[in-house]
Amino acid sequence: MSEPWWHPERLAARRSALEARARIAAGVRAWLAAEGFVEVETPALVVSPGLEPHLFAFETRLRDPHGGAERTLYLRTSPEFTLKKLLAAGMPRIFELARSFRNAERSSTHHPEFTMLEWYRAGASYEALFGDCEALLRAAAQAAGTTRLRFRGAECDPFAPAERLTVADAFAKHAGIELAALRRAEPERFEDAFFRAFLERVEPRLGMGRATLLVDWPIEIAALARVRPGAPDVAERVELFACGLELANGWSELTDPVEQRRRFERDLETKARLYGERYPIDPDFMAALEHGLPESAGMALGFDRLVMCATGAERIDDVLFAPVDEG
């Protein structure tokens, strides 16, 4: 049996990475502050945890101290809904280093409790996020005292301009697949076919030598992203990859409450069909959209994964001060 995470020998083995983690957090905060972002703090307990079909939340009960009915709440899978309410309230540039929670996730790159760096720019599109990602990679590398990002034998130069590649071009280049043909061949199971090819043949080849910004995603996988004008099959979405590892995911924000509700309902139906489970839509978030979400863009970056690449760690537990007990 291995020693517990707090044993001095185990701490000593990861102490260098943990000290780098603290410096990276400070470096990221400094860059965002210099760009005019305000750091905010939002609740971990929420009405709706995030509605992506394949995400699972931790559920809890909120007791009424006056004897009223208990309410079901969830630990957030990301701070997204609450941060967008702050955009609707009028805050122009915000970020949070947010403790986030996802059930049924534990691997060398996943942890049930993790840190998400999420930031938003009002009055901007997803193209503004491209430069943000490049700058944050540089800030992390400088704070860690490294000139290379590393993950499982792969390397990436965080100071080089990132490769910008559309999803369609990535499929053609790395998998020999025409995305439009895939959509025609499997219209009812396009999403399954897409992710099967992406995870096996495309993702492992991204971010090699330099980071990759993978842009313009199929509308079927739009999440909360806006449709690109003049291209109804394409969402203004971007993901950041380094050394074959996904680090961040963002988009131009969808501001239409009717379309957003339609997408939520579609995703909830998928979740119910696949897993027999359904989470509520946050009525306060919908009210914020109806009040008016400004044109904006936001990005969610897995901070622990960024630290992994900056320190060369191969397991997420190696960059956590206190991992969740595996039991």
C-alpha positions in Angstrom: 0.0 0.0 0.0 1.4 3.4 -1.0 1.9 6.2 1.6 -0.9 8.8 1.9 -0.6 12.0 -0.1 0.4 14.0 3.0 3.4 11.7 3.8 6.6 13.8 3.8 8.2 11.6 1.1 5.3 12.0 -1.2 5.1 15.7 -0.7 8.8 16.0 -1.3 8.4 14.2 -4.6 6.0 16.8 -5.9 7.0 19.9 -4.0 8.8 21.5 -6.9 5.7 21.2 -9.1 3.5 22.5 -6.3 5.8 25.6 -5.8 5.6 26.1 -9.5 1.9 25.9 -9.4 1.7 28.8 -6.9 4.0 30.9 -9.1 1.9 30.1 -12.2 -1.3 31.1 -10.4 0.4 34.4 -9.5 1.7 34.9 -13.0 -1.7 34.3 -14.6 -3.4 36.6 -12.1 -0.8 39.3 -12.9 -1.4 39.1 -16.7 -5.1 39.2 -16.4 -5.0 42.1 -14.0 -2.7 44.0 -16.4 -5.4 43.4 -19.1 -8.1 45.0 -17.0 -9.8 41.9 -15.7 -11.4 41.8 -12.3 -11.0 38.6 -10.3 -14.4 37.5 -8.9 -15.6 34.7 -6.7 -18.9 32.9 -7.3 -20.7 30.1 -5.5 -19.8 26.5 -5.8 -23.4 25.5 -4.9 -25.7 26.1 -7.8 -29.2 25.3 -9.1 -27.9 23.9 -12.4 -24.4 22.4 -12.6 -23.8 22.5 -16.3 -25.9 20.7 -18.9 -23.4 19.0 -21.2 -24.8 15.4 -21.8 -21.7 13.6 -20.7 -20.9 15.5 -17.5 -22.1 14.3 -14.1 -22.5 16.5 -11.0 -22.4 16.0 -7.3 -25.8 16.5 -5.8 -26.6 17.8 -2.3 -29.5 19.0 -0.2 -29.9 22.6 1.2 -31.8 22.6 4.5 -34.1 25.5 5.4 -33.1 26.7 8.9 -36.8 27.6 9.5 -38.1 24.2 8.8 -39.2 24.7 5.2 -38.7 22.2 2.4 -35.2 21.1 1.4 -33.9 22.1 -2.0 -31.6 20.2 -4.3 -28.4 21.9 -5.3 -25.3 20.8 -7.1 -21.6 21.5 -7.0 -20.8 23.4 -10.2 -19.1 21.7 -13.1 -17.8 25.1 -14.0 -18.6 28.7 -13.0 -19.9 29.6 -16.4 -23.6 30.4 -15.7 -22.8 32.6 -12.8 -20.0 34.5 -14.6 -22.3 35.2 -17.5 -24.9 36.7 -15.0 -22.1 39.1 -14.0 -21.6 40.0 -17.7 -25.4 40.7 -18.0 -25.1 42.9 -14.8 -22.5 45.1 -16.6 -19.0 43.8 -15.7 -16.9 44.0 -18.8 -13.8 41.8 -18.1 -13.9 39.2 -15.4 -12.1 36.0 -14.4 -12.2 33.3 -11.7 -9.8 30.6 -10.6 -12.7 28.4 -9.6 -12.8 25.2 -7.7 -15.0 23.0 -9.9 -16.4 19.5 -9.5 -17.3 16.6 -11.9 -18.5 13.2 -10.7 -17.4 9.9 -12.3 -14.1 11.5 -13.6 -10.8 10.2 -12.3 -7.8 9.5 -14.5 -4.2 10.7 -15.0 -5.7 14.0 -16.5 -9.1 14.2 -14.7 -9.9 14.8 -11.0 -13.3 15.0 -9.3 -12.3 18.4 -7.8 -10.2 20.6 -10.0 -9.4 24.3 -10.7 -10.9 26.0 -13.7 -9.5 29.3 -14.9 -12.5 31.0 -16.7 -12.4 34.5 -18.2 -14.8 36.7 -20.2 -14.5 39.7 -22.4 -17.6 41.8 -23.1 -17.6 43.5 -26.5 -15.4 40.8 -28.1 -15.7 37.7 -30.2 -13.8 34.3 -29.9 -10.9 35.8 -32.0 -9.9 37.9 -28.9 -9.4 34.6 -27.0 -6.7 33.5 -29.4 -4.2 36.1 -28.2 -5.3 35.5 -24.6 -4.4 31.8 -24.8 -1.0 32.5 -26.3 -0.2 35.1 -23.6 -1.3 32.8 -20.8 0.9 30.0 -22.0 3.8 32.4 -22.0 2.9 33.7 -18.5 2.7 30.1 -17.2 6.1 29.1 -18.7 7.8 32.2 -17.4 6.4 31.7 -13.9 7.5 28.0 -14.0 11.0 28.9 -15.3 10.8 26.8 -18.5 11.0 27.3 -22.2 9.1 24.2 -23.1 5.8 22.6 -22.2 6.0 18.8 -21.9 3.5 16.0 -21.6 4.4 12.3 -21.9 7.3 12.7 -24.2 5.8 15.5 -26.4 7.0 19.0 -26.3 5.6 22.4 -27.3 7.1 25.9 -27.4 4.9 28.3 -25.4 6.6 31.3 -26.9 5.9 30.4 -30.5 2.7 31.7 -32.2 0.1 29.0 -32.0 -1.0 27.1 -35.0 -4.5 28.1 -36.0 -6.4 25.2 -37.6 -10.1 24.8 -38.4 -11.8 21.6 -37.3 -12.5 20.7 -40.9 -8.9 21.1 -41.9 -7.7 19.2 -38.8 -9.9 16.2 -39.8 -8.6 16.3 -43.3 -5.0 16.7 -42.3 -4.8 14.2 -39.4 -7.6 11.7 -40.1 -8.1 11.9 -43.9 -11.8 12.6 -43.2 -14.0 15.2 -45.0 -16.2 16.6 -42.2 -19.1 17.3 -44.6 -19.0 13.7 -45.9 -19.1 12.4 -42.4 -22.1 14.5 -41.6 -23.9 13.2 -44.8 -22.9 9.6 -44.0 -24.1 9.5 -40.4 -26.6 12.4 -39.9 -28.2 10.8 -36.9 -25.0 9.7 -35.2 -22.7 12.5 -36.4 -21.6 13.6 -32.9 -20.6 10.0 -31.9 -18.7 9.5 -35.2 -17.1 12.9 -34.9 -15.7 12.3 -31.4 -14.6 8.8 -32.1 -12.4 10.0 -35.0 -11.4 13.1 -33.1 -10.2 11.4 -29.9 -8.4 8.5 -31.7 -6.9 10.3 -34.7 -6.9 14.1 -34.4 -6.5 15.2 -30.8 -3.2 13.2 -30.2 -1.6 15.2 -33.0 -2.5 18.7 -31.9 -0.1 21.0 -30.1 3.1 19.3 -31.2 6.0 21.7 -31.4 3.8 24.6 -30.8 0.3 25.1 -29.4 -2.8 24.6 -31.6 -5.9 26.7 -31.6 -8.6 24.5 -33.1 -11.4 26.8 -34.4 -14.8 26.7 -36.1 -16.5 23.7 -34.7 -19.5 21.8 -36.1 -22.8 23.4 -35.0 -23.9 20.1 -33.5 -21.2 20.5 -30.9 -21.8 24.2 -30.4 -22.6 24.1 -26.6 -23.2 27.7 -25.7 -21.4 29.1 -28.8 -22.7 31.6 -31.4 -23.2 30.5 -35.0 -20.7 32.0 -37.4 -22.4 34.6 -39.7 -22.8 33.1 -43.2 -21.8 29.6 -42.1 -24.9 27.9 -40.4 -23.0 24.6 -39.9 -20.2 26.3 -37.9 -19.9 27.6 -34.4 -17.5 30.3 -33.3 -15.7 28.0 -30.8 -12.0 27.5 -30.1 -10.1 24.9 -28.2 -6.4 25.1 -27.1 -4.1 22.1 -27.3 -0.5 21.6 -26.1 1.4 18.3 -26.5 -1.7 16.4 -27.6 -3.6 17.5 -24.5 -6.7 19.7 -24.4 -6.1 22.7 -22.2 -9.0 25.1 -22.8 -12.3 25.6 -24.5 -14.1 28.8 -25.4 -16.4 30.6 -27.8 -18.3 33.7 -28.9 -21.2 33.6 -26.5 -24.7 32.8 -27.6 -27.0 35.6 -26.5 -30.4 34.4 -27.9 -32.4 33.0 -25.0 -34.8 31.1 -27.3 -32.0 29.3 -29.1 -30.1 28.7 -25.9 -33.2 27.0 -24.3 -33.6 24.9 -27.4 -30.0 23.7 -27.1 -30.3 23.0 -23.4 -33.4 20.9 -24.0 -31.7 19.0 -26.8 -28.7 18.2 -24.5 -31.0 17.2 -21.6 -32.9 14.9 -23.9 -29.6 13.3 -24.9 -28.6 12.9 -21.3 -31.9 11.4 -20.3 -31.7 8.9 -23.3 -28.2 7.9 -22.6 -28.0 7.9 -18.8 -31.6 8.2 -17.5 -30.7 11.5 -15.7 -31.7 15.1 -16.1 -30.6 18.3 -14.5 -32.7 21.5 -14.2 -32.2 24.6 -16.4 -31.2 27.6 -14.2 -34.2 30.0 -14.5 -32.1 32.9 -13.2 -29.5 32.3 -16.0 -32.4 32.3 -18.6 -33.7 35.5 -17.0 -30.2 37.1 -17.4 -30.1 36.1 -21.1 -33.6 37.7 -21.6 -32.4 40.8 -19.8 -29.6 41.0 -22.2 -26.2 39.4 -22.4 -23.7 41.6 -24.3 -21.7 40.4 -27.2 -18.9 38.6 -25.5 -16.4 35.8 -25.5 -15.3 33.5 -22.8 -12.8 30.7 -22.2 -12.4 27.9 -19.6 -8.9 26.6 -19.1 -8.0 23.5 -17.0 -5.5 25.1 -14.7 -4.2 21.8 -13.3 -3.4 20.6 -16.8 -1.6 23.9 -17.6 0.6 23.3 -14.5 1.2 19.7 -15.6 2.5 20.8 -19.0 4.6 23.6 -17.4 6.2 21.2 -14.9 6.4 18.1 -17.1 4.1 16.2 -14.7 2.4 13.1 -16.1 -0.4 12.8 -13.5 -2.8 15.4 -12.3 -2.4 14.3 -8.7 1.3 15.3 -9.0 0.3 19.0 -9.2 -2.4 19.0 -6.5 -1.5 19.9 -2.9 -4.1 17.6 -1.5 -5.8 15.1 -4.0 -9.3 13.8 -3.2 -9.0 10.6 -1.3 -9.5 7.6 -3.6 -10.9 5.5 -0.8 
